[in-house]
Amino acid sequence: MFTYLPRVIDEELKLHLDAFGAVMISGPKWCGKTTTAEQHSKTIIRLQDPDKREGYLQTAKTKPSLLLKGEYPLLIDEWQDIPVIWDAVRVKVDQEKRDGLFILTGSTSANNINMTEVKHTGTGRISRLKMLPMSLYESNESNGKISLLELFDNPKYDIDGIKSELSIENLIFSSCRGGWPASLNKKSDKASLLIAKDYLNQICEYDISKIDNEQRNPMWTRIILQSYARNISTNVKKSVIYSDVRGNVDTLSLTTFDTYINALERLCVLDDLDAWSPALRSKTAIRAGKKREFIDPSIAVAALGVTPEGLEKDLKTFGFLFECLCIRDLKVYSSANGGNIFFYRDRYGLEVDAVLHLSDGRYALIEFKLGSSEIDVGAKHLIKIKNLISEYNKKEKQVPLRIPDILMVITGTDIAYTRPDGVRVVPIGCLKD
């Protein structure tokens, strides 16, 4: 029997329906967009329903507004199959002059959909939300005893002694399985692990070409994803990945390689982090570029062809996948507060794994450390950057930088605590929004 697991985006969707006439939810395939939207809808139109698809297409050609009849909120699933629906929704919102009428779901973001048939951006009428695969809290694996928002709101928040029930083995399995709703509650662990493998196959064999109707080579796609996975959670240049791929595909031009990367980004498969770029020392000290990430660590695992048993014997590789898992969860937990995640690295070797900014200007400096032996090193990195910001502010008094609100090491260990230097040590298995 199906039981809906609440998602962090549920409350955000309710708020947007109260504020806008329509809400468009984008994100990767299989992350649960339609299922979540159904919980908030009274009428549902599935444009890919084979029994009704032809009728919908003909109606859209003749009078698309006829598809918008029903009790509100009305869900239009895979709306991008009939782009003219966008303008029909916008016009209907203008006519009704009220909020919460429509929910649109699709597998790519609005910026990536072919909008040639669309006459208006929908600004002020159609809000946009991005949905991610499930976090550990949403899949009922994190106990959620530590709130990310409470860490920001309450400097005296007592986390000492809070324990996670997730072992390293649990985290490895969760990373391999991924945050795909379809992977939960399978009859066996082997069945759960098949979801991510099939996801990878769908990307390579079908989605990579369907995204813009450009035929692409499945083998090349797989090789590119393998190279990306080998460099996950690193600041490696794209040219390095290209050179690595060329070692297996010597006929692949840089221009063609770029089209593959672009398509994978549009499919919400790749989700790199941008650099946080305050000139703490000098502009020339900043290392820009991007940190290479997947939308979910399970795609990288599938691309590498590794197993949970294999990763248990290779914790160095798992450390990079663990970072991807943590970044995914932080994006989910901070989404309702306009969270954006960056990374920092300069040419002097000073770096921090993640910089989490909220929309109100507050931010956290974060390190990811799988084991307890690495926590002290991570904490010292955070303190060093905080001190660097303080030194910068002494010189730049007219435009000072905000001092970080949180210094945090997120770990794969079992106990949370606050260090004497103020750094919060938080197991990922305790965290929630």
NUDODREN-570167 format. One line per field, with one value per residue (C-alpha): x, y, z; residue in one letter; residue number from 0. Coordinates in steps of 0.25 Angstrom, whole numbers, plus 2048, in hexadecimal, padded with zeros to 3 digits. Layout:
NUDODREN-570167
x <- c(X,...) .
y <- c(Y,...) .
z <- c(Z,...) .
rest <- c(A,...) .
nr <- c(NUM,...) .
END
This chain:
NUDODREN-570167
x <- c(800,805,809,80D,819,819,823,82A,824,816,815,81C,812,807,80D,80F,800,7FC,804,803,7F9,801,80E,817,81F,82C,837,83D,834,830,832,823,81E,811,80E,810,808,7FD,7FC,7F8,7EF,7E0,7E1,7EC,7EF,7FA,7FF,807,7FB,7FA,7EB,7E9,7F6,7F1,7E4,7EC,7F5,7E9,7E2,7EF,7F0,7E1,7DE,7E8,7E0,7D7,7E2,7E1,7D3,7D1,7D2,7DE,7E9,7EA,7F7,7FD,808,813,80E,81A,814,80A,811,805,7FF,808,802,7F4,7F7,7FC,7F0,7E6,7EE,7EC,7DD,7DA,7E2,7E5,7F0,7F2,7EC,7F6,802,80B,815,821,82E,836,837,82F,83C,840,832,830,828,826,817,816,813,815,81E,813,81A,811,807,80F,819,824,829,834,833,83E,83F,83B,844,848,83D,833,836,834,843,848,841,840,844,84C,845,84E,845,846,855,854,849,84E,85D,85A,854,858,85C,866,864,85A,85C,85A,856,85D,86A,874,86E,860,866,86D,860,858,862,861,852,850,844,83B,82D,82B,838,831,82A,82E,82E,83D,84A,84E,840,842,850,84B,843,84F,856,849,849,857,853,847,850,85A,851,845,844,852,84C,83D,841,843,840,84F,854,85F,868,864,872,878,86E,872,881,87E,876,881,88B,883,880,88F,891,884,885,892,896,89C,89B,891,89D,8A3,896,896,8A5,8A1,895,89E,8A6,89A,894,89E,894,88C,88E,88E,882,87A,87F,879,86B,86B,86F,864,85A,85D,85C,84E,84A,84D,857,864,862,870,873,878,883,881,889,88C,899,89F,8AD,8AD,8A5,8B0,8B0,8A2,8A1,894,88F,885,884,87F,873,867,859,859,865,85F,861,870,870,868,872,87E,878,87B,873,871,87A,885,884,885,893,896,892,89A,891,885,88A,887,87A,876,879,86F,865,866,865,859,852,857,850,843,844,847,83E,832,83C,842,84E,85A,866,874,882,88F,89D,8A9,8B7,8BD,8B6,8AC,89E,891,888,87B,875,866,860,851,849,84A,859,85C,866,86E,87C,87B,885,881,889,885,88D,890,89F,89D,894,89F,8A6,898,895,8A3,8A0,893,899,8A5,89B,892,89F,8A3,895,897,8A5,89F,894,89F,8A5,897,88F,886,881,883,880,876,87C,877,86B,86F,87C,878,87E,874,879,875,878,86D,86E,86B,872,877,886,88D,890,881,882,875,878,86B,869,861,858,853,850,843,83E) .
y <- c(800,80E,817,825,82A,839,841,84E,855,852,85F,867,863,867,874,877,872,87D,887,884,880,874,86D,865,85A,855,84C,83E,833,829,833,833,840,83A,832,83F,847,83D,83F,84E,84C,84A,847,840,840,837,83B,82E,825,81D,81B,82A,830,832,838,842,845,848,851,859,85C,860,867,864,86B,85F,857,860,85C,856,858,860,85E,857,84F,84E,843,844,851,854,849,854,861,86A,865,870,87B,875,874,883,888,880,885,894,891,88A,894,88B,882,873,86F,866,85D,85A,84F,84C,845,851,85F,86A,870,864,860,864,871,874,872,87B,889,88E,88A,889,893,896,88B,87E,87C,871,867,85D,84F,846,837,834,838,82E,834,833,824,822,81F,82C,82D,83C,83F,84B,856,85E,86A,86A,86A,877,87D,879,87A,873,867,85B,850,849,83A,839,82B,826,818,817,80F,811,805,80B,818,810,808,815,81C,810,80F,81E,827,821,81E,812,80C,80C,800,7F6,7E7,7E6,7EF,7EA,7EF,7FD,7FE,7FB,808,811,807,808,817,818,80F,817,824,81D,816,81F,82C,832,833,836,842,84A,840,83F,831,82E,822,81A,814,822,827,81B,81E,82D,82A,820,82B,835,82A,828,837,839,843,849,856,850,858,853,852,848,840,842,83C,830,82D,82F,824,81B,822,829,82E,836,845,850,856,849,846,853,850,843,84A,854,84A,842,850,852,844,848,83D,846,850,857,861,86F,876,87F,88B,896,89C,898,89A,89F,89D,895,88B,886,878,879,86D,864,858,84C,846,83D,840,833,82A,81D,822,823,815,80F,816,811,803,801,7FA,7FD,7F1,7F7,805,7FF,7FB,809,814,81E,81D,81D,82A,831,82A,82E,83C,83C,835,840,84B,845,845,853,858,852,857,865,866,86D,878,87B,872,873,86A,86E,86A,871,86F,879,877,876,869,86E,868,865,85A,862,870,870,87D,880,88B,894,895,88B,880,874,86F,860,855,846,83B,82D,829,82F,82F,83A,843,84B,84E,853,85C,862,866,86C,874,879,87E,885,88C,890,896,89E,8A3,8A7,8AF,8B7,8BC,8BD,8C4,8CB,8BE,8B3,8A5,89E,895,887,883,875,86D,85E,851,847,839,82A,828,825,831,840,84A,858,85A,864,86C,86D,864,85B,84C,846,838,838,82E,838,843,849,856) .
z <- c(800,7FC,807,804,80B,80D,806,80B,7FE,803,80C,801,7F7,800,802,7F3,7F0,7FA,7F3,7E4,7DA,7D5,7DA,7D1,7D7,7D0,7D3,7CF,7CB,7D5,7E1,7E5,7DE,7D9,7E6,7EF,7E6,7E6,7F5,7F3,7E7,7E5,7D6,7CE,7C0,7BB,7AE,7AB,7AE,7A2,7A2,7A2,79C,78E,792,79B,78F,786,791,793,784,783,791,79C,7A6,7A6,7AD,7B9,7BD,7CB,7DA,7DE,7E1,7D3,7D1,7C3,7C3,7B8,7B3,7AA,7A1,79D,79F,79B,7A8,7AF,7A8,7AA,7B9,7BA,7B3,7BC,7C8,7C3,7C1,7CE,7D6,7E1,7E6,7E7,7DA,7D3,7D6,7CA,7CB,7C1,7C1,7BD,7C2,7BB,7B6,7AE,7A8,799,79B,78C,78E,79B,799,7A8,7B3,7BD,7C7,7D2,7CF,7CE,7D9,7D8,7E2,7E0,7E6,7EA,7ED,7FB,807,812,81B,810,80E,81D,81F,826,833,831,840,83B,833,829,82B,83A,839,832,83A,848,84B,859,852,85A,851,85B,85C,851,84A,83C,839,82C,82B,820,819,819,813,808,805,805,7FB,7F2,7F2,7F1,7F5,7EA,7F0,7E7,7EE,7FC,802,7F7,7FB,7FC,7FC,7EE,7E9,7EF,7E9,7DB,7DA,7D9,7CF,7C6,7C8,7C2,7B6,7B3,7B3,7AA,7A0,79F,7A7,7A2,794,798,79F,792,788,784,783,78C,78E,79B,79C,79C,7A6,7AF,7AE,7B1,7BE,7C2,7C1,7C8,7D3,7D5,7D7,7E0,7EB,7E5,7DF,7D3,7C6,7BB,7B1,7BA,7B9,7AA,7A9,7B2,7A9,79C,7A1,79E,793,78A,780,78A,787,793,78C,78C,79A,79F,799,7A1,7AE,7AB,7A8,7B5,7BD,7B6,7BA,7C9,7C9,7CC,7D6,7D8,7E3,7E0,7E7,7F3,7EE,7F9,7F7,805,801,7F3,7E6,7E0,7EC,7E9,7E2,7DA,7D2,7D7,7E0,7D9,7DF,7DB,7DF,7E7,7EB,7E6,7D7,7D9,7E0,7D4,7CA,7D2,7D3,7E1,7EC,7FB,7FE,7F6,7FC,80A,806,7FF,809,802,7F6,7FE,805,7F8,7F6,804,801,7F6,7FF,809,7FF,7F9,807,80A,7FD,801,810,80C,800,808,80C,7FF,801,7F7,7F9,7F4,7F7,7FA,7F6,7F4,7EE,7FC,7FE,808,805,80B,805,805,808,80A,808,80C,805,811,811,81C,818,81D,81A,819,818,816,81D,81D,829,837,834,82A,832,838,82A,825,831,82F,821,825,830,827,81D,827,82C,81E,81D,82A,825,818,81F,826,819,812,81C,812,80C,816,814,81D,827,825,82E,82F,82E,82C,82A,824,827,825,834,83E,849,847,850,850,851,85B,84E,84B,83F,83E,83B,835,830,823,829,833,82A,824,81E) .
rest <- c(M,F,T,Y,L,P,R,V,I,D,E,E,L,K,L,H,L,D,A,F,G,A,V,M,I,S,G,P,K,W,C,G,K,T,T,T,A,E,Q,H,S,K,T,I,I,R,L,Q,D,P,D,K,R,E,G,Y,L,Q,T,A,K,T,K,P,S,L,L,L,K,G,E,Y,P,L,L,I,D,E,W,Q,D,I,P,V,I,W,D,A,V,R,V,K,V,D,Q,E,K,R,D,G,L,F,I,L,T,G,S,T,S,A,N,N,I,N,M,T,E,V,K,H,T,G,T,G,R,I,S,R,L,K,M,L,P,M,S,L,Y,E,S,N,E,S,N,G,K,I,S,L,L,E,L,F,D,N,P,K,Y,D,I,D,G,I,K,S,E,L,S,I,E,N,L,I,F,S,S,C,R,G,G,W,P,A,S,L,N,K,K,S,D,K,A,S,L,L,I,A,K,D,Y,L,N,Q,I,C,E,Y,D,I,S,K,I,D,N,E,Q,R,N,P,M,W,T,R,I,I,L,Q,S,Y,A,R,N,I,S,T,N,V,K,K,S,V,I,Y,S,D,V,R,G,N,V,D,T,L,S,L,T,T,F,D,T,Y,I,N,A,L,E,R,L,C,V,L,D,D,L,D,A,W,S,P,A,L,R,S,K,T,A,I,R,A,G,K,K,R,E,F,I,D,P,S,I,A,V,A,A,L,G,V,T,P,E,G,L,E,K,D,L,K,T,F,G,F,L,F,E,C,L,C,I,R,D,L,K,V,Y,S,S,A,N,G,G,N,I,F,F,Y,R,D,R,Y,G,L,E,V,D,A,V,L,H,L,S,D,G,R,Y,A,L,I,E,F,K,L,G,S,S,E,I,D,V,G,A,K,H,L,I,K,I,K,N,L,I,S,E,Y,N,K,K,E,K,Q,V,P,L,R,I,P,D,I,L,M,V,I,T,G,T,D,I,A,Y,T,R,P,D,G,V,R,V,V,P,I,G,C,L,K,D) .
nr <- c(0,1,2,3,4,5,6,7,8,9,10,11,12,13,14,15,16,17,18,19,20,21,22,23,24,25,26,27,28,29,30,31,32,33,34,35,36,37,38,39,40,41,42,43,44,45,46,47,48,49,50,51,52,53,54,55,56,57,58,59,60,61,62,63,64,65,66,67,68,69,70,71,72,73,74,75,76,77,78,79,80,81,82,83,84,85,86,87,88,89,90,91,92,93,94,95,96,97,98,99,100,101,102,103,104,105,106,107,108,109,110,111,112,113,114,115,116,117,118,119,120,121,122,123,124,125,126,127,128,129,130,131,132,133,134,135,136,137,138,139,140,141,142,143,144,145,146,147,148,149,150,151,152,153,154,155,156,157,158,159,160,161,162,163,164,165,166,167,168,169,170,171,172,173,174,175,176,177,178,179,180,181,182,183,184,185,186,187,188,189,190,191,192,193,194,195,196,197,198,199,200,201,202,203,204,205,206,207,208,209,210,211,212,213,214,215,216,217,218,219,220,221,222,223,224,225,226,227,228,229,230,231,232,233,234,235,236,237,238,239,240,241,242,243,244,245,246,247,248,249,250,251,252,253,254,255,256,257,258,259,260,261,262,263,264,265,266,267,268,269,270,271,272,273,274,275,276,277,278,279,280,281,282,283,284,285,286,287,288,289,290,291,292,293,294,295,296,297,298,299,300,301,302,303,304,305,306,307,308,309,310,311,312,313,314,315,316,317,318,319,320,321,322,323,324,325,326,327,328,329,330,331,332,333,334,335,336,337,338,339,340,341,342,343,344,345,346,347,348,349,350,351,352,353,354,355,356,357,358,359,360,361,362,363,364,365,366,367,368,369,370,371,372,373,374,375,376,377,378,379,380,381,382,383,384,385,386,387,388,389,390,391,392,393,394,395,396,397,398,399,400,401,402,403,404,405,406,407,408,409,410,411,412,413,414,415,416,417,418,419,420,421,422,423,424,425,426,427,428,429,430,431,432) .
END
